[in-house]
Every structure is written in C-alpha cells, then in structure tokens.
C-alpha cells in the first residue's frame, strides 16, 4: 500500500512521514515548486536522510498567477496558502489514493475545513491523511525530537521547501520586497531536519532485550 506525503523537509512533514511508516509499504515524499528557486533541494536532501524516495512537481504557471493575485488583493498570506495547498493535494490525488501532509492543530494556514476534506474525498475517491491534525506545536516538537535532529531558521536567510518561501520568491521577483514586507509576517521561521536519529524498530528491539 502506498501513500504520498506533501514534504517540505521540516520537522512536521518529517514526523508525519515517520508516523505513517508502520502502515504503508511505500511512502513517496513530494515537494511542490513554483519553478523560480532551488529551495526544493532542501526537501530532497532531507528525504534521503529519512530513507524515502522524493519527487519534485512544478506548479502550472496559472497556479502561481492566481496565488499572487490572492496575495495582493487580500494583503495576507493565509488564503493564498490555502489555495496552493488544495491544488497540491488534489494534484496528488489524481495518482494516489492516500495523500498526507504535515498540517497541525494550531496551523492558521494552510488548512482545509472539514467540509472541504469530505468534498474532496468524495469527488476524487481519495483518502486525506493528517496525522498531526490533533496535535499542538509543543507536542510535535517533543515527539519529533525523539527521532529527528532539526534546526530552526529565518526563512529569509535560509529558504525552506514550503509554499510560503516559494511565494515570497515569486512576489519579490514580480512586485519587489515592499510587497513581501506588507503581506508576510516578519521573522517567519521554519525548521529543517538535519538527520534521522533512530528508527522505531530500534526502540522496540531494546525493549524486547530488557524484558
């Protein structure tokens, strides 16, 4: 059984991947790109650390155009991030029944409503998996620390492979830094996984030996 995971290389999408491992024979980690930057390579490198195949998908130009239009009209990133996320999930649903992401309980965006999830699952005959949906940021950090070594960076100084960084790049290129400063929050940070510390099987083996 196979699942695909929307993957940025941060602790949330990496922890999602680890939580799904016991249930799927194959996991493929997918990073979407807007095409202008090389930030997706961060996720590709982390996928290698986790031991799963990685693929990059470039959004159609029309998706970027629409996302930038939403950013400029709304003056905040949430609606544009929700739009891009829904396009990504539906794109993956065309080729795989099980589509997962690392969105969590306290995320403002990207986030799909219950009604949107039900509609998507019915329309596309897919299953949307959100393992961190009931967990808060503090809990996720503690859980991820057990199995992953990760670091936190300012997005402006160390780009990540997430939607927000890609939109920032495109907005700067087309409309300049002033629009980025107007729309996006200052001091935005993200995490990047450095390495996988251990596997669940290792812990289980130690417990068996102790008994």
C-alpha positions, 0 to 999 in steps of 0.5 A: 500500500502506498501513500504520498506525503506533501514534504517540505523537509521540516520537522512536521512533514518529517514526523508525519512521514515517520508516523505513517511508516508502520502502515504503508509499504511505500511512502513517496515524499513530494515537494511542490515548486513554483519553478523560480528557486532551488529551495526544493533541494532542501526537501530532497536532501532531507528525504534521503536522510529519512530513507524515502524516495522524493519527487519534485512537481512544478506548479502550472504557471496559472497556479502561481498567477492566481496565488499572487493575485490572492496575495495582493488583493487580500494583503495576507498570506493565509488564503493564498496558502490555502489555495496552493495547498488544495491544488497540491493535494488534489494534484496528488490525488489524481495518482494516489489514493492516500495523500498526507501532509504535515498540517497541525492543530494550531496551523492558521494556514494552510488548512482545509475545513472539514467540509472541504476534506469530505468534498474532496474525498468524495469527488476524487475517491481519495483518502486525506491523511493528517496525522498531526491534525490533533496535535499542538506545536509543543507536542510535535516538537517533543515527539519529533525530537525523539527521532529527528535532529532539526534546526530552526531558521529565518526563512529569509536567510535560509529558504525552506521547501514550503509554499510560503518561501516559494511565494515570497520568491515569486512576489519579490521577483514580480512586485519587489520586497515592499510587497513581501514586507506588507503581506508576510509576517516578519521573522517567519521561521521554519525548521529543517531536519538535519538527520534521522536519529533512530528508527522505531524498530530500534526502540522496540528491539531494546525493549524486547532485550530488557524484558 
